[in-house]
Amino acid sequence: MRNTFIEELVSFARKDPHIALVVGDLGYSVVEPFADEFPDRFINAGVAEQNMASLSAGMASEGYHVFTYSIANFPTFRCAEQIRNDIAYHDYPVTTVSVGGGLAYGALGYSHHAVQDYALMRSFPNMLIAAPGDPNEVRAVMRYLIDNPGPSYLRLGKVGEATHHDNIPQLSPGQWVQIRKGKSNKAILTTGATLQIGIDYLANKKYENFSLYSLPIWSMNSKVSQIDIIKKFDEVVTIEDHLLDGGFGSWLLESCISASDVIGKIRPIALDPVVCGTVGVQKILNQIGGIALGKS
């Protein structure tokens, strides 16, 4: 996904001289195509994420659409105050790009786990969450963000994600994108890289007749559309590589809090907090956390 992101960013930067990239001394072997072609719009802010966020807000105030880039926990938690006060409050077009959401960097330990980032970022008014599930969703998300600049959080997988869409889908906030039509009136709904886990669920007898959907763009403002969508189903299972508290499933439950006949249809599957004290590769941590499911 990260390579697709850079390809799209370079393509848009060729057309728009106000697109800039700021990194926190990370991303090398990925960001060079942008840095080489647009050296005047590429800044390495160093290991100073708070400065990176405030610098980007200042550039945005002068007309730039700035993309900040780092490993998921660094551009979020380390500069939460700057994102809240400098970016989201002023409604500036800064896209915080995190690479390796969830447990993608799990072998580096809890300092590199990004399992509370949705909770943080979705709590800021004006903030749009963009969590693509495959490279084509990355392209679709980038096109939406460029056409609708504002405070946004782009959460990417680390590397090697499979492509599940034949074409680039058309996206809008709160819109569910169908991946597979099932035989029952039940659905699996994922956001971000857990799309692959959702596909794995379909191989299990318990879920083999479920439809599968991805929801790549969501926010406070797109909650209002969810009740009418969920009414169409008998059951909706959400899957996320994030803790339940403040996560994607909780967002969907919050969306339906006023509809007692709908909220009971939602069954969120999220990471067990046990992963917060565990070191290991992503696949194993997802199993320990309870979101990975094998065939049966």
C-alpha positions in Angstrom: 0.0 0.0 0.0 2.8 2.5 0.8 4.3 2.2 -2.6 0.9 2.8 -4.2 0.4 5.8 -2.0 3.7 7.3 -3.2 2.8 6.6 -6.8 -0.5 8.4 -6.4 1.1 11.3 -4.5 3.7 11.8 -7.2 1.1 11.7 -9.9 -1.1 14.4 -8.2 2.0 16.5 -7.3 2.8 16.8 -11.0 -0.5 18.5 -11.6 -0.8 20.5 -8.4 2.3 22.5 -7.2 0.7 22.8 -3.7 1.0 19.2 -2.7 3.9 18.6 -0.2 5.3 15.7 1.7 6.9 16.0 5.2 8.5 12.9 6.8 9.7 12.3 10.3 13.1 10.8 9.3 11.4 7.6 8.1 10.1 6.2 4.8 13.3 5.9 3.0 13.3 3.3 0.2 9.6 4.4 -0.3 9.5 8.2 -0.5 12.4 8.8 -2.8 10.3 9.1 -6.0 8.6 12.2 -4.5 11.8 13.6 -2.9 13.7 13.3 -6.1 11.1 14.9 -8.3 9.9 17.6 -6.0 12.8 18.5 -3.7 11.3 21.9 -2.9 8.1 20.3 -1.6 9.8 17.5 0.4 10.9 18.1 4.0 12.5 15.8 6.5 11.4 17.2 9.8 13.7 14.8 11.7 12.8 12.8 14.8 10.5 15.6 15.9 6.9 14.6 15.1 5.3 17.5 17.0 7.3 19.9 14.9 6.3 18.0 11.8 2.6 18.4 12.5 2.9 22.1 13.4 5.1 22.8 10.4 2.5 21.1 8.1 -0.3 23.1 9.6 1.7 26.3 8.9 2.3 25.2 5.3 -1.4 24.3 5.0 -2.3 27.8 6.2 -0.4 29.1 3.2 -2.3 27.0 0.7 -0.5 23.6 0.6 -2.1 20.2 1.0 0.5 18.6 3.2 1.0 14.8 3.7 3.0 13.8 6.8 4.4 10.3 6.8 5.8 8.0 9.5 5.2 4.6 11.2 1.7 4.6 12.6 2.3 5.4 16.2 4.7 8.2 15.6 2.7 10.8 13.6 -0.4 10.2 15.8 0.3 9.8 19.5 3.5 11.7 19.6 1.9 14.8 18.2 -1.8 14.5 19.3 -1.9 18.0 20.7 -0.6 19.5 17.5 -3.0 17.5 15.4 -5.9 18.6 17.7 -5.0 22.3 18.0 -3.0 23.2 14.9 -4.7 21.0 12.2 -8.2 19.7 13.1 -9.3 22.8 15.0 -8.4 25.1 12.0 -9.7 22.6 9.5 -6.4 22.6 7.6 -5.7 20.3 4.6 -3.1 18.1 6.3 -3.3 14.3 5.8 -1.5 12.3 8.5 -0.2 9.2 6.8 0.6 6.2 9.1 2.3 3.1 7.8 1.9 -0.2 9.5 -1.4 0.2 11.3 -2.5 -2.4 13.8 0.3 -4.9 14.5 2.2 -4.6 11.3 5.4 -3.7 13.3 4.5 -6.1 16.1 8.0 -7.6 16.2 9.3 -4.2 17.5 7.1 -4.3 20.5 4.3 -2.3 22.0 6.0 1.1 21.2 5.3 0.3 17.6 1.8 -1.2 18.0 -0.9 1.1 16.5 -4.0 -0.4 18.1 -5.5 2.8 19.7 -5.0 5.2 16.7 -8.6 5.1 15.5 -9.7 6.0 19.0 -7.4 9.0 19.0 -7.9 10.3 15.5 -11.7 9.8 15.1 -12.3 11.9 18.3 -11.2 15.1 16.6 -14.0 17.0 14.9 -13.3 17.6 11.2 -11.0 14.6 11.0 -11.7 12.1 8.2 -10.5 8.5 8.6 -9.2 6.9 5.4 -8.3 3.2 5.9 -8.0 1.4 2.5 -8.0 -2.4 2.4 -6.0 -3.0 -0.8 -3.9 -1.0 -3.3 -6.9 -0.1 -5.4 -8.6 1.3 -2.4 -5.5 3.3 -1.7 -5.8 4.9 -5.2 -9.5 5.6 -4.6 -8.9 7.1 -1.2 -6.1 9.3 -2.5 -8.4 10.7 -5.2 -11.0 11.5 -2.7 -8.6 13.2 -0.3 -7.1 15.3 -3.1 -10.6 16.3 -4.3 -11.8 17.0 -0.8 -8.8 18.5 1.1 -9.1 18.8 4.9 -7.8 17.2 8.1 -7.5 13.5 7.4 -5.9 10.3 8.7 -4.6 7.9 6.1 -3.9 4.5 7.7 -1.9 2.1 5.5 -0.7 -1.4 5.8 3.0 -2.1 5.8 3.8 -4.1 2.7 2.7 -6.9 0.4 -1.1 -6.4 0.6 -3.1 -8.3 -2.0 -5.3 -6.6 -4.5 -9.0 -7.5 -4.1 -10.7 -5.0 -6.4 -10.5 -5.5 -10.2 -10.9 -1.8 -10.7 -10.5 1.4 -8.6 -13.8 1.9 -6.7 -15.6 5.1 -6.3 -15.7 6.1 -2.7 -17.4 8.5 -0.3 -17.5 8.8 3.5 -19.6 6.2 5.1 -20.1 4.2 1.9 -19.8 0.4 2.1 -18.0 -1.2 -0.9 -19.1 -4.7 -1.7 -16.3 -7.2 -2.1 -18.4 -10.4 -2.3 -22.2 -11.0 -2.4 -23.1 -13.8 -0.1 -26.1 -16.2 0.0 -27.4 -14.9 3.4 -28.7 -11.6 4.7 -25.6 -11.3 6.9 -22.5 -9.2 6.3 -18.9 -8.9 7.3 -17.7 -5.2 7.3 -14.0 -4.4 7.5 -11.9 -1.2 7.3 -8.2 -1.0 6.4 -5.9 -4.0 6.0 -8.3 -6.3 7.8 -10.0 -6.7 4.5 -7.8 -9.7 4.0 -8.9 -11.2 7.3 -12.5 -10.7 6.2 -11.7 -12.7 3.1 -10.2 -15.4 5.2 -13.4 -15.5 7.3 -15.4 -16.5 4.2 -13.4 -19.8 4.1 -14.9 -20.7 7.5 -18.2 -22.6 7.5 -19.7 -20.1 10.0 -19.2 -17.2 7.6 -19.2 -18.8 4.2 -22.6 -17.4 3.2 -21.9 -13.9 4.5 -21.5 -10.9 2.1 -18.2 -9.0 2.5 -17.9 -5.2 2.5 -15.1 -2.7 3.0 -15.6 0.8 4.5 -12.5 2.8 3.6 -13.6 6.3 4.5 -15.5 7.2 7.7 -15.8 10.0 10.3 -18.0 11.6 12.9 -20.0 13.2 10.1 -20.7 9.9 8.3 -22.3 8.2 11.2 -25.7 9.4 10.2 -25.9 7.2 7.1 -25.2 3.9 8.9 -28.6 3.1 10.4 -30.3 2.8 7.0 -27.5 0.6 5.7 -27.5 -1.8 8.6 -31.3 -2.1 8.5 -30.9 -4.1 5.3 -29.1 -6.9 7.2 -29.9 -9.4 9.9 -26.4 -9.3 11.3 -23.2 -7.3 10.7 -19.9 -8.5 11.9 -17.1 -5.9 12.0 -13.4 -6.8 12.0 -10.6 -4.5 12.9 -6.9 -4.6 14.0 -7.6 -2.2 16.8 -8.8 -2.5 20.4 -12.6 -2.5 20.7 -12.6 0.7 22.9 -12.8 3.6 20.5 -12.3 1.5 17.5 -14.2 0.9 14.2 -16.8 -1.4 15.6 -17.5 1.0 18.4 -17.9 3.8 15.9 -20.5 1.7 14.1 -22.3 1.0 17.4 -22.3 4.7 18.2 -23.8 5.4 14.8 -26.8 3.3 15.8 -27.2 4.3 19.4 -30.5 5.9 18.8 -31.9 2.9 16.9 -32.6 0.1 19.4 -33.9 -2.2 16.6 -30.6 -1.8 14.7 -27.8 -1.7 17.2 -28.4 -5.3 18.3 -27.5 -6.5 14.8 -23.8 -5.4 15.1 -21.2 -7.8 16.4 -17.7 -6.3 16.6 -14.6 -8.4 16.5 -11.5 -6.5 17.7 -8.1 -7.1 19.2 -7.9 -8.4 22.8 -5.8 -6.0 25.0 -3.5 -8.9 25.7 -1.6 -7.9 22.5 -0.5 -4.7 24.2 2.0 -6.6 26.3 3.0 -9.0 23.5 5.8 -8.9 21.0 5.6 -10.9 17.7 5.0 -10.9 14.0 1.7 -9.6 12.8 0.1 -12.9 11.9 0.8 -14.4 15.3 -0.3 -11.3 17.2 -3.6 -11.2 15.2 -4.2 -14.8 16.3 -3.3 -14.0 19.9 -5.6 -11.0 19.7 -8.5 -13.1 18.5 -9.2 -11.5 15.1 -7.6 -14.1 12.8 -9.8 -17.1 12.0 -8.8 -20.3 10.2 -10.9 -22.7 8.1 -13.3 -25.1 9.8 
